[in-house]
Amino acid sequence: MIVSIANRQSLRAPMVEIERIAWTPEQRALWDRVAAHPFERSDHALDFTARLARDHGWDLPFARDAIEEYRRFCFLAALSDTPVTPSEEIDAV
């Protein structure tokens, strides 16, 4: 259901869509809230995505990919019955 990353290079791989077919209404609502969070705002002086890229020496597309993986990680962490551990990139986000 969730695809995570093991290293920086894997972030550059094509993103895999999260399977929604078997989700409960609560899971769909949770994903919609996680997916809607605005990390990147061109109308705001403190753009988190740009700062993340700058602070970690990443290009903007890589920072965007890391944020998408962070969204997936948050969703997994909220639903998991066991502890989950983020990759270094997700932890940076």
N, C-alpha and C positions, 0 to 999 in steps of 0.2 A: 504494500500500500504506500509506503513512504520510501523515497530514495534518498540516501544520505551520501556524504562524500568522505573519502579517505585521505585525499590530498588535494593540493591546489590545482593540479593539472586536471583532475576529474571535474572541477567546476566548469571547465571549458567544454566539456562534453554536452551534447544536446540535453536539454532538460526533459525529464520524464513527467508526464502529467499524472497527478495523483488520481487514483481510481476512486470514483465517487459512487459507483453503482450500489454498493452494499452499506452506505452510510445511513445512520439514523438521522432523524431531523435535528437532533442536538449536535451531532458531529458536523452536519452541513452548516448549521448556524455558527458553530465554533470556527470552522474553516473560513466562512465568509467574513467573520470579524478579524481573524488573523490576516487574511489576504487583503483586507481593506485598509490596514494600517499604513498611513503615508510616511514612508521613510524618505522619499525624495520629493521635494517641493521647490519648484522654480520660483515661486512667489515669496519664498522665505529666505532670510539671510543665512540661517543655519541649516544648510542642506546636509542631512546626516550621511547620505550616500557619497557625496563629494568629500566630506570630511573623512569618512571611513577609507575611501580610496587614497586620499592624501596621506593620512596617518600611517597606513600600512604599505605604502608603495605599490598599490594595486592600480590597474587602469579602471575606468568607470564601468565597463561591461563586467569585469571580474567582480567588482564590488556589488553590482546589481545581482549577479548570480549568487554571491555569498548571502545576500539578504533574502533571496528566494529560498535558499537552503535553510536559512534561519527560520523562515516562516514554517517550513515543513517540520523542522526540529521542534519548534514550539507546539505545533499541533500534535506531534508524536508524544512529546513530554506530557502534555495535558491529558492524553488518552491512555498512556501506558500505565500498567500496574507495577512495572519494575523501573528502577532508576535508568535514565538514559544519559549518555555522555556526549557532548558535542565535539566535533572536530576542532582543530585550532582556528580555522577560518570562521566557523559558526560561533565559537567562543569570542572571537574578536568583535563580531557584530554585536 
